[in-house]
Amino acid sequence: MDKKTLTFSGIVCYINDFKIDIDSFKEVVQSGKFDEVSGNRVHIFEMDYENNYLKINFSDGSAMPRNPNVYNKTKQEFEPNPRDSDQIEPKEYFAVFDLTSSYLWLSNTKKKSLLIDYFQKLFKNKKIVLKDVYDEEKFIEGLKTLDQIKLSAAPSLFSQSNSVSKALIDEMYGAYEAILHLKYKDTFIGDDLQTKIKSIFKNRESFNGIMIAGRDEKNIGMFFNNNLFTRKIDIEAPVDENEMFNPSDVFSRIIAKIEEELNANG
């Protein structure tokens, strides 16, 4: 059976500037399946508790736009789309809420607002806020090995931030945007790399996108992506013939990894 990698990012969730109170949270957020339909779009949330973890399998999708034709890769030809105009093929995401630590672990941080908006509707008179795990100084100080750096910006900015040489900039042939993706393998962060990372943060407002991934001295993942400092946990999980994950298997693996991190911190 094939496997795919899921990357979970951990951020801290506050309710009215306080971390989660487990008993009151469980009273408000119930286990079960909940659907929200608005026009052509649907949001689906499946909630289930395991001790003080809330396992969340959520998805969203839209009936439109709908291409009237699909391409059959076996026949190598177009044929009518079998999906009806009122049918939706939602994309699936996973989250685990560690209520003990107030850490919310998401398989896709771009979908965090979808989940937070749902919680906000349940906690009507309270404010749900997500906060960074680190600040910039603690992130740079804690980062001991580097996995990757990905930057996007106008080509001229890369030379200003010491990311690449001017000679390479000259080879970009007038492009208005460049994406620089540097991959490392357990690379220790010495003075030179730390200086470059500091330079990237110094120019952060000028970049279109920044992603920095690495590990701390306990080999725990640290992640910065577009102004959000998070923890990072990677898991490999089997997928079926449709390349879909088994939610129970995903939750089992990510909770085991979360507890492994807690033990490492302890």
C-alpha positions as CSV (number, residue, x, y, z in Angstrom):
1,M,0.0,0.0,0.0
2,D,1.3,3.4,-1.0
3,K,2.1,6.1,1.7
4,K,2.0,9.8,1.6
5,T,3.4,12.4,3.9
6,L,1.2,14.8,6.0
7,T,2.8,17.8,7.7
8,F,1.0,19.0,10.8
9,S,1.7,22.5,12.1
10,G,1.1,23.3,15.7
11,I,-0.2,26.7,16.9
12,V,-1.6,27.8,20.2
13,C,-5.3,28.5,20.6
14,Y,-6.6,31.0,23.1
15,I,-10.2,31.7,24.2
16,N,-10.5,35.2,25.5
17,D,-6.7,35.4,26.0
18,F,-6.7,32.2,28.1
19,K,-5.6,28.7,27.2
20,I,-8.3,26.0,26.9
21,D,-10.3,25.0,30.0
22,I,-10.9,21.3,29.2
23,D,-14.2,20.8,31.0
24,S,-15.9,23.9,29.7
25,F,-14.5,23.3,26.1
26,K,-16.0,19.8,26.1
27,E,-19.4,21.1,27.1
28,V,-19.5,23.5,24.2
29,V,-17.8,21.4,21.5
30,Q,-19.7,18.1,21.1
31,S,-18.7,15.0,19.3
32,G,-20.5,14.3,16.1
33,K,-20.8,15.2,12.4
34,F,-21.9,18.7,11.5
35,D,-22.5,20.2,8.0
36,E,-22.7,23.8,6.9
37,V,-24.1,24.6,3.4
38,S,-23.9,28.0,1.9
39,G,-24.9,28.4,-1.7
40,N,-22.7,26.1,-3.8
41,R,-20.2,25.5,-0.9
42,V,-20.3,23.0,1.9
43,H,-18.2,22.6,5.1
44,I,-18.2,19.3,6.9
45,F,-16.8,18.7,10.4
46,E,-16.5,15.4,12.2
47,M,-15.5,15.7,15.9
48,D,-14.4,12.9,18.2
49,Y,-12.7,12.9,21.6
50,E,-9.9,10.6,22.6
51,N,-9.0,11.4,26.2
52,N,-8.0,15.1,26.1
53,Y,-7.5,15.2,22.3
54,L,-10.2,16.4,20.0
55,K,-9.8,14.6,16.6
56,I,-11.2,16.7,13.8
57,N,-11.8,15.4,10.3
58,F,-13.0,18.4,8.2
59,S,-13.5,19.1,4.6
60,D,-14.9,21.8,2.2
61,G,-15.8,22.0,-1.4
62,S,-18.0,23.7,-4.0
63,A,-20.4,22.5,-6.6
64,M,-19.2,25.2,-9.0
65,P,-17.3,25.8,-11.1
66,R,-18.1,22.4,-12.8
67,N,-16.4,21.5,-16.1
68,P,-19.0,19.7,-18.2
69,N,-16.2,17.4,-19.5
70,V,-13.6,15.2,-17.8
71,Y,-10.5,13.6,-19.4
72,N,-10.3,9.8,-19.3
73,K,-6.6,9.1,-19.0
74,T,-7.1,5.4,-20.0
75,K,-9.1,6.2,-23.2
76,Q,-7.1,9.4,-23.7
77,E,-10.2,11.4,-24.6
78,F,-12.8,13.7,-23.1
79,E,-16.1,12.4,-21.9
80,P,-19.1,14.0,-20.1
81,N,-18.6,14.8,-16.4
82,P,-20.5,12.2,-14.3
83,R,-20.8,14.6,-11.4
84,D,-24.2,16.3,-11.2
85,S,-24.4,20.0,-10.7
86,D,-25.6,19.6,-7.1
87,Q,-22.8,17.2,-6.2
88,I,-19.7,18.3,-4.4
89,E,-16.3,16.6,-4.1
90,P,-14.9,18.0,-0.9
91,K,-11.2,18.2,0.0
92,E,-10.3,16.5,3.2
93,Y,-8.1,17.9,6.1
94,F,-7.2,16.8,9.5
95,A,-6.6,18.5,12.9
96,V,-5.9,17.4,16.4
97,F,-6.6,19.7,19.3
98,D,-4.5,18.9,22.4
99,L,-6.7,20.4,25.1
100,T,-4.0,19.9,27.8
101,S,-1.5,22.2,26.1
102,S,-4.0,24.3,23.9
103,Y,-2.0,23.3,20.8
104,L,-4.1,23.0,17.7
105,W,-2.3,20.7,15.1
106,L,-3.4,21.3,11.5
107,S,-2.6,19.3,8.3
108,N,-3.1,22.5,6.3
109,T,-2.6,25.9,8.0
110,K,-4.3,27.6,5.0
111,K,-7.5,26.1,6.3
112,K,-7.2,27.4,9.9
113,S,-9.7,30.1,9.4
114,L,-12.3,27.5,8.3
115,L,-11.9,25.7,11.6
116,I,-11.6,28.8,13.8
117,D,-14.8,30.3,12.2
118,Y,-16.6,27.1,13.2
119,F,-15.4,27.3,16.8
120,Q,-16.2,31.0,16.9
121,K,-19.9,30.2,16.1
122,L,-20.0,27.8,19.1
123,F,-18.3,30.3,21.5
124,K,-20.6,33.1,20.6
125,N,-19.6,35.6,23.3
126,K,-15.9,34.8,23.4
127,K,-13.0,35.5,21.1
128,I,-11.0,32.6,19.5
129,V,-7.4,33.6,18.7
130,L,-4.5,31.7,17.3
131,K,-1.0,32.7,18.4
132,D,2.5,32.0,17.3
133,V,4.5,29.3,19.2
134,Y,7.6,31.4,19.0
135,D,8.7,35.0,18.4
136,E,11.4,35.7,15.8
137,E,14.2,35.8,18.3
138,K,13.3,32.5,20.0
139,F,12.8,30.9,16.6
140,I,16.3,31.9,15.4
141,E,17.9,31.0,18.7
142,G,16.2,27.6,18.9
143,L,16.8,26.5,15.3
144,K,19.8,24.1,15.4
145,T,19.5,22.2,12.1
146,L,18.0,23.3,8.8
147,D,15.6,21.3,6.5
148,Q,14.7,23.9,3.9
149,I,14.2,27.5,3.0
150,K,11.7,28.7,0.4
151,L,11.5,32.4,-0.7
152,S,9.6,34.2,-3.3
153,A,10.2,37.9,-4.3
154,A,11.4,40.2,-7.0
155,P,14.8,38.9,-8.2
156,S,16.6,42.0,-7.1
157,L,15.6,41.5,-3.5
158,F,17.5,38.2,-3.2
159,S,20.9,40.0,-3.6
160,Q,19.9,42.7,-1.1
161,S,19.1,40.0,1.5
162,N,22.3,38.1,0.7
163,S,20.2,35.0,-0.3
164,V,22.0,34.5,-3.6
165,S,24.8,36.2,-5.5
166,K,24.4,39.1,-7.9
167,A,25.8,36.9,-10.7
168,L,22.8,34.6,-10.3
169,I,20.4,37.6,-10.2
170,D,21.8,38.7,-13.5
171,E,20.8,35.4,-15.0
172,M,17.1,35.7,-14.2
173,Y,16.4,37.5,-17.5
174,G,14.1,40.3,-16.2
175,A,11.6,38.0,-14.4
176,Y,9.3,40.0,-12.1
177,E,9.2,37.2,-9.4
178,A,11.6,34.4,-8.5
179,I,11.1,31.4,-6.2
180,L,14.2,30.1,-4.4
181,H,13.8,26.7,-2.8
182,L,16.9,25.5,-0.8
183,K,16.8,22.0,0.6
184,Y,19.1,20.8,3.3
185,K,19.8,17.5,5.1
186,D,20.4,17.8,8.9
187,T,22.6,20.9,8.2
188,F,23.9,22.4,11.3
189,I,23.2,26.2,11.6
190,G,26.5,27.9,12.1
191,D,27.2,31.6,12.1
192,D,26.9,32.1,8.3
193,L,23.5,30.4,8.0
194,Q,22.2,32.2,11.1
195,T,23.3,35.5,9.6
196,K,21.4,34.7,6.3
197,I,18.3,33.7,8.3
198,K,18.4,37.0,10.2
199,S,18.8,38.8,7.0
200,I,15.7,37.1,5.6
201,F,13.7,38.2,8.6
202,K,15.1,41.7,8.4
203,N,13.7,41.9,4.8
204,R,10.5,39.9,5.5
205,E,8.1,42.6,4.5
206,S,9.6,42.7,1.1
207,F,9.3,39.0,0.3
208,N,6.1,37.7,-1.2
209,G,6.5,34.5,0.7
210,I,8.9,32.9,3.3
211,M,9.1,29.4,4.5
212,I,11.8,28.2,6.9
213,A,11.8,24.6,8.3
214,G,14.3,23.1,10.7
215,R,14.7,21.4,14.0
216,D,15.7,22.3,17.5
217,E,18.3,20.6,19.8
218,K,15.7,17.9,20.7
219,N,15.1,17.2,17.0
220,I,11.6,18.7,17.2
221,G,10.3,20.4,14.1
222,M,10.3,24.2,13.9
223,F,8.4,26.0,11.1
224,F,7.9,29.5,9.9
225,N,5.5,30.1,7.0
226,N,4.1,33.5,5.9
227,N,4.3,35.2,9.3
228,L,3.3,32.3,11.4
229,F,5.8,30.5,13.8
230,T,4.7,26.9,14.5
231,R,5.8,23.5,15.6
232,K,6.0,20.9,12.8
233,I,5.4,17.2,12.8
234,D,5.6,15.0,9.7
235,I,3.8,11.6,9.5
236,E,3.7,9.0,6.8
237,A,0.3,7.3,6.4
238,P,-1.1,4.8,3.9
239,V,-3.5,5.8,1.2
240,D,-6.0,3.7,-0.7
241,E,-6.5,3.2,-4.4
242,N,-8.1,6.7,-4.6
243,E,-5.1,8.2,-2.7
244,M,-7.4,8.9,0.3
245,F,-6.2,8.6,3.9
246,N,-7.8,6.4,6.6
247,P,-8.8,9.0,9.3
248,S,-8.4,6.6,12.2
249,D,-4.9,5.7,11.1
250,V,-3.9,9.3,10.6
251,F,-5.2,10.3,14.1
252,S,-3.4,7.3,15.7
253,R,-0.1,8.3,14.0
254,I,-0.3,12.0,14.8
255,I,-1.3,11.6,18.4
256,A,1.5,9.1,18.9
257,K,3.9,11.8,17.5
258,I,2.5,14.5,19.6
259,E,3.0,12.4,22.8
260,E,6.5,11.6,21.6
261,E,7.2,15.3,21.4
262,L,5.7,15.9,24.9
263,N,8.0,13.2,26.3
264,A,11.0,14.8,24.5
265,N,10.2,18.1,26.1
266,G,9.7,16.5,29.4
